[in-house]
Amino acid sequence: MAELENNLPEEEEEVDVFTLTDEEGNEEQFEVLGSIELDGKVYYALTSVEGQNDEYVILRLEGEDGDDVTLVTVDDDDEFDRVADEFEDKLFGEIDYDADEQ
């Protein structure tokens, strides 16, 4: 009896994408890298879908109205630093950069 081989493409991991509209009405799509809850607030780390860089932005969830979500920048430096540290640990904490040097 012949063995069947599965040649179907593997399912790709679903990626959450937000379309953000700035104060001037310009829209841009951002991929969600991760989210965390800190001090009772929810934060998102997002990277531009169109961008070719390794940078990401951190936005705080301010409210939800059905499918519409309001995200705002984190203006307080201390709050931003705490959240950025958490995201660095979550997103990059599992990478052991020293392992290659041994």
N, C-alpha and C positions, 0 to 999 in steps of 0.2 A: 504494500500500500504506500502511496506517495505521501510525503510529508508536506503539509501546507506551510508556507512562510508568510508572515504578516508583513506586507510591504506598505501598509498604511502609514502616513506620517504620524509621528508622535504628537499628542496634543500639547500645544504650547501652554505655559502657565498664563492664566488670565491676568492682564495688567489693568489696574485702575487708572483712568485718565480723567482729569478735571479740565474743563475749558474755563479759563479765568478771564474775566473782563476787567480791565483797569478803569480808572476814573475817567479816561478819555474815550471809553467805548471800544478800545482795541482788545481783540480776543487772541488768546494763545493757549495751546494745549500743554498740560503738564502731567507727567507720569508720577504717580504716588510711589515714593521709595519706601515710606513707612509712616506709621502714626504712633504716637505715644500719648498717654494721659499722665499729667504731672500737676500736682496741686489742684486737682479737680477740673483742669482744663485740658482740651484735646488739641494736639499740635500735629501738623503734617509736614513731612520733608518731601519736597517736590522738585523735579528736574524738568526742564523744557524738553518737549518731544522733538522740537526742531533744532535745538542746540546740539553742538558736538563737543561739549565740555563736560568736565567732571564736577561742576558746581551744582549746588542745590539751594533752594530757598526754604525757609521755615515760616509757616503761617499758622495762626491760631484760629480755631473754629469759634466763630462768634454766634452763629445761629443757623437754624435749618427751617425751611419753609417748603415742605413737599420735597421735590427733587432739587430745589435751589439751596445751595449751601453758601453761607457768608464766611469767608476767610479773610483775616486781616494780618498785617505785618506786626511783628513783635517789636515795639518801640523801646521798651524798657531794657536797658543794657544788661542788668542783672538777670532778669527773666530770660532774655535771649541766650545768655551764656549758660545758664542752667539747662535750658532745653537743648542747645547745641551740643553740650557735653553728653547728654542722654542719647541723642541721635548718633553721635560719633561712636559711643559704646555699642549701641544697638546695630548700626549699619556696618561698622568697621571693626568692632571689638573681637570678632572671631578670626580675623586675619592675623596671622603671626608673621610679621615682617622679618623677625630675627631668624626664623627657621631656615631661610635661604642662605644665610650667612654662615651657617655651621658646616 
